[in-house]
């Protein structure tokens, strides 16, 4: 029965088109992600994609290892030297491309918390640069001291503790494959498109029996109200799982095979985009966390669409639910009155890689946790709860 229900999903011409469209979109997104990696040659010409990645890897490899105080001093000295001998900004940028990641850390570390100054590193002395890790904690403490009402003492202690738990010195190497994959907008974009289009795959699993006037036959059959219903639920879950992981793994392999797998063990804070993050992940852990979290969000949204399909017997409403839950909350979250509530909606799981620097905390039983760590298991539990509810609703139809 399970095989039969799966076949009913993928035999539809519209669903075949959706699967092909998802694959094509994934290739386009992968190409755009790879193309965004750039390298400036000495003659002024610009490389992009794989060629740029090879040059960047070559330039950045000399800094591979732990960013100790001595290495930070050396980086600051070299940056100052390049700044002093360069005739213009383009020449300076070209000469320091292998140093860019470390220079960006200096830019963000020696500003106020949450601020960034592209030219800050040019005025930092080598001895001052050696205090990079202490500066990260000092930044946070200064910001927390200025905060009067927003955070509780327990939340402030939690944030400080998370910052101090981060292992230093950072391990560093070329990791542009992972940064292109995790620090861009393309990964959450693919997840959102995937959820919206996959909604059409599952929207008719339960409602089609009513639309085709086959419900009387379906429910009067020997196994129509038990095994057949379970087969429909299983087909929906397996379809969602196969499509989600197929697309995410395809996109990931396209980017990493082109730009390189190196740097998976680097902490995400070793790149300025995640300097303020309270989540002490490596890039590999960040990827697994975002992918599993995205799966939880995708599975919940599409199971909820299946629930409405069974309850309301409407394919149209069920197909509209994924769009409503994955796109609309992003706009509602911009309303200050709703911003706190919106952090608990499933769309957050589809763009976790872009929320690592967000300080949204919840206190449960005296324990403070970051909201990303909280909502992933919560939505997996909701999926487990939704499955028997869906079964009960449809078998009584």
C-alpha positions in Angstrom: 0.0 0.0 0.0 2.8 2.4 0.8 4.4 1.8 -2.5 1.1 2.4 -4.2 0.5 5.7 -2.4 4.0 6.9 -3.3 3.4 6.0 -6.9 0.1 8.1 -6.8 2.1 11.1 -5.7 4.9 11.0 -8.3 2.9 9.7 -11.2 1.0 13.1 -11.5 2.4 15.2 -14.4 2.3 18.3 -12.2 4.3 16.6 -9.4 6.9 15.4 -12.0 7.2 19.0 -13.2 7.7 20.2 -9.6 10.5 17.7 -8.9 12.3 18.7 -12.1 11.8 22.4 -11.3 13.3 21.9 -7.9 16.4 20.2 -9.3 16.8 23.0 -11.9 16.4 25.7 -9.2 19.0 23.9 -7.1 21.5 23.9 -10.0 20.9 27.6 -10.6 21.3 28.4 -6.9 24.5 26.3 -6.7 25.9 28.2 -9.8 25.1 31.6 -8.2 26.6 30.6 -4.9 29.9 29.4 -6.6 30.0 32.5 -8.8 29.8 34.8 -5.8 33.4 33.8 -4.8 35.6 36.4 -6.3 39.4 37.0 -6.7 41.1 40.2 -8.0 44.2 39.6 -10.1 47.2 42.0 -10.0 46.4 43.2 -13.5 42.9 44.3 -12.3 41.0 41.4 -13.9 38.5 39.5 -11.7 38.1 35.8 -11.4 35.0 34.1 -10.1 33.9 30.7 -9.1 36.3 27.7 -9.1 39.2 29.7 -10.5 38.8 32.3 -7.8 38.5 29.6 -5.1 41.8 28.0 -6.2 43.6 31.4 -5.9 42.1 32.2 -2.6 43.0 28.8 -1.2 46.6 29.3 -2.3 46.8 32.8 -0.7 45.0 31.8 2.5 47.0 28.6 3.1 49.9 30.5 4.6 47.8 31.4 7.6 46.6 27.9 8.2 46.8 26.8 11.8 45.8 28.3 15.1 45.4 32.1 15.3 47.6 32.6 18.3 48.7 36.0 19.7 51.9 35.8 17.6 50.0 35.1 14.4 47.6 37.9 15.1 50.5 40.3 15.6 52.0 39.2 12.4 48.7 39.6 10.6 48.3 43.1 11.9 51.9 44.0 10.9 51.4 42.7 7.4 48.1 44.5 7.1 49.7 47.8 8.2 52.6 47.3 5.7 50.2 46.7 2.8 48.2 49.7 3.8 51.3 51.9 3.8 52.7 50.8 0.5 49.5 50.5 -1.5 48.7 53.4 -3.8 44.9 53.0 -3.7 42.2 50.9 -2.2 42.1 48.4 -5.1 45.8 47.6 -4.8 45.5 47.2 -1.1 42.6 44.9 -1.5 44.4 42.8 -4.1 47.5 42.3 -1.9 45.6 41.4 1.3 43.1 38.9 -0.2 44.9 36.0 1.6 44.6 38.0 4.8 41.0 39.1 4.4 39.4 36.8 7.0 41.8 37.8 9.8 41.6 41.4 8.8 37.8 41.3 9.0 38.0 39.8 12.5 40.1 42.8 13.6 37.6 45.2 11.9 34.6 43.8 13.8 36.4 43.0 17.1 37.7 46.5 17.8 34.4 48.3 17.2 31.5 48.5 19.6 29.3 45.4 19.9 27.3 44.9 16.8 29.2 47.5 14.8 31.7 47.1 11.9 34.3 49.4 10.3 36.0 48.2 7.2 39.1 50.4 7.8 39.4 49.7 11.6 42.2 47.1 11.1 44.4 49.7 9.4 44.7 51.6 12.7 45.2 48.7 15.0 48.7 48.1 16.5 50.1 44.6 16.6 50.0 44.4 20.4 46.4 45.5 20.4 45.6 42.9 17.7 47.0 40.2 20.0 44.1 40.8 22.4 41.5 39.8 19.9 39.8 37.1 22.0 39.7 39.2 25.2 38.2 42.0 23.1 35.3 39.7 22.1 34.3 39.2 25.7 34.9 42.8 26.6 32.6 43.9 23.7 29.8 41.8 25.1 30.3 42.9 28.7 30.2 46.6 27.7 27.0 46.0 25.7 25.4 44.2 28.6 26.4 46.9 31.1 24.7 49.4 28.9 21.5 47.3 28.7 19.2 48.3 31.6 15.9 46.5 31.1 16.1 44.2 28.1 17.9 41.1 29.6 17.6 39.5 33.0 20.7 38.7 35.1 20.3 35.0 34.3 20.3 35.8 30.5 23.3 38.0 30.9 25.2 35.3 32.7 24.2 32.8 30.0 25.6 35.0 27.2 28.8 35.7 29.0 29.2 32.0 29.8 28.7 31.1 26.1 31.3 33.6 25.0 33.8 32.2 27.6 33.1 28.6 26.6 34.3 29.2 23.0 37.7 27.5 22.6 40.6 29.9 21.7 42.8 30.4 19.8 40.7 29.7 16.7 41.8 27.1 14.3 41.9 28.7 10.8 42.2 27.5 7.2 40.7 28.2 3.9 36.9 27.6 4.3 35.3 29.5 1.5 33.3 26.5 0.5 31.6 26.4 3.9 31.2 30.1 4.2 29.7 30.3 0.7 27.3 27.5 1.7 26.4 28.8 5.2 26.8 32.5 5.2 24.8 33.3 2.1 21.1 33.8 1.5 20.9 30.9 -1.0 20.5 28.0 1.5 17.4 29.5 3.2 16.0 30.5 -0.2 16.3 27.0 -1.4 14.6 25.7 1.7 11.7 28.1 1.4 11.2 27.3 -2.3 11.4 23.6 -1.5 8.7 23.8 1.1 6.4 25.9 -1.1 6.7 23.6 -4.1 6.7 20.4 -2.0 3.3 21.6 -0.7 1.8 20.7 -4.0 3.2 17.2 -3.8 1.4 16.4 -0.5 -1.6 18.7 -0.8 -3.8 16.1 -2.5 -2.8 12.9 -0.7 -5.9 13.0 1.5 -8.2 15.3 -0.3 -8.0 13.6 -3.7 -10.2 10.8 -2.5 -13.0 13.3 -2.0 -12.3 15.3 -5.1 -12.4 12.1 -7.3 -15.5 10.9 -5.4 -13.6 7.7 -4.5 -13.9 8.2 -0.7 -16.9 5.8 -0.4 -14.9 3.0 -2.0 -11.7 3.9 -0.1 -13.4 3.8 3.4 -15.6 0.8 2.8 -12.7 -1.4 1.9 -11.4 -3.9 4.4 -8.2 -1.9 5.3 -9.5 1.5 4.3 -9.7 3.0 7.7 -6.5 1.7 9.2 -3.6 0.4 7.0 -4.6 2.5 4.0 -4.6 5.7 6.1 -1.2 4.8 7.6 0.1 4.2 4.1 -1.0 7.7 3.1 0.7 9.3 6.1 3.9 7.2 5.4 3.9 8.2 1.8 3.6 11.8 2.7 6.5 11.7 5.2 8.7 9.6 2.9 8.1 11.9 0.0 8.9 15.0 2.0 12.0 13.4 3.4 13.3 12.1 0.1 12.7 15.5 -1.7 14.1 17.6 1.1 17.4 15.6 1.7 17.8 15.0 -2.0 17.7 18.8 -2.8 19.8 19.9 0.2 22.5 17.3 -0.4 22.6 18.1 -4.1 23.0 21.8 -3.4 25.6 21.2 -0.7 27.7 18.9 -2.9 27.6 21.3 -5.8 29.0 24.1 -3.7 31.5 22.1 -1.7 32.8 20.0 -4.6 33.5 23.3 -6.5 34.8 25.4 -3.7 36.4 22.8 -1.4 35.5 20.9 1.7 38.4 22.4 3.8 37.6 24.4 6.9 34.8 22.2 8.3 36.5 22.2 11.7 36.9 26.0 11.9 34.7 27.7 14.5 32.0 29.9 12.8 33.3 32.8 14.9 36.5 32.7 12.9 34.6 34.6 10.2 33.3 38.1 11.0 29.8 37.4 9.9 29.4 35.1 12.9 31.7 36.9 15.3 28.8 37.7 17.7 27.2 34.3 17.6 26.3 32.6 21.0 26.3 29.2 19.3 29.8 27.6 19.6 29.7 25.5 16.4 32.2 24.5 13.8 31.1 25.0 10.2 30.3 21.3 9.9 28.2 21.4 13.1 26.5 24.6 11.8 25.7 22.8 8.5 24.3 19.7 10.3 22.3 21.8 12.7 20.8 24.0 9.9 20.0 21.0 7.7 18.3 19.0 10.5 16.5 22.1 11.7 15.3 22.8 8.2 14.1 19.3 7.9 12.1 19.7 11.1 10.5 22.9 9.8 9.8 21.4 6.4 8.3 18.2 7.8 6.0 20.1 10.3 4.8 22.6 7.7 4.0 19.9 5.1 2.4 17.5 7.7 0.2 20.4 8.8 -0.8 20.9 5.2 -1.7 17.2 5.0 -3.7 17.6 8.2 -5.7 20.4 6.6 -6.1 18.4 3.4 -7.7 15.6 5.5 -9.7 17.8 7.7 -11.1 20.3 5.1 -11.0 18.0 2.1 -9.5 20.9 0.1 -6.3 20.6 -2.0 -6.2 24.3 -2.7 -6.1 25.3 1.0 -3.5 22.6 1.8 -1.3 23.8 -1.0 -1.5 27.4 0.3 -0.4 26.5 3.8 3.3 26.0 3.1 3.5 29.5 1.5 1.7 31.0 4.5 3.9 29.4 7.1 7.2 29.8 5.4 6.9 33.3 3.9 4.3 35.4 5.7 5.9 35.2 9.2 9.1 36.9 7.8 7.1 40.0 7.2 5.0 39.9 10.4 8.3 39.5 12.4 9.2 43.1 11.3 6.3 44.4 13.5 7.8 45.0 16.9 4.7 43.9 18.7 4.9 40.5 17.0 8.6 40.0 16.7 8.9 37.9 19.9 6.1 35.5 19.0 7.4 35.1 15.4 10.7 33.6 16.6 8.7 30.5 17.5 7.1 30.0 14.0 8.5 27.1 11.8 9.8 29.5 9.2 12.7 30.2 11.6 13.9 26.7 11.0 14.3 27.3 7.3 16.8 30.1 7.8 18.7 29.1 10.9 22.1 29.8 9.3 21.2 33.5 9.1 20.0 33.7 12.7 23.2 32.6 14.5 23.9 36.1 15.7 20.4 36.8 17.0 20.1 37.1 20.7 16.7 35.6 21.4 16.6 33.7 24.7 14.0 31.7 26.6 14.1 30.8 30.3 12.7 27.3 31.1 12.7 26.1 34.6 15.5 28.4 35.6 17.6 27.4 32.6 18.3 29.8 29.8 18.6 28.5 26.2 19.0 30.1 22.8 15.8 29.9 20.8 17.4 27.9 17.9 18.4 25.1 20.3 14.8 25.1 21.7 12.7 25.1 18.5 14.4 22.2 16.7 13.4 19.5 19.2 10.0 21.2 19.8 9.0 20.9 16.1 10.2 17.3 15.9 7.9 16.5 18.9 5.0 18.4 17.2 5.5 16.2 14.1 5.3 13.1 16.3 2.1 14.5 17.8 0.6 15.5 14.5 1.0 12.0 12.9 -1.6 10.2 15.2 -3.9 13.3 15.1 -3.8 13.1 11.3 -4.5 9.4 11.4 -7.5 9.9 13.7 -9.0 12.7 11.7 -8.9 10.9 8.3 -9.9 7.4 9.5 -13.1 9.0 10.9 -13.9 10.9 7.7 
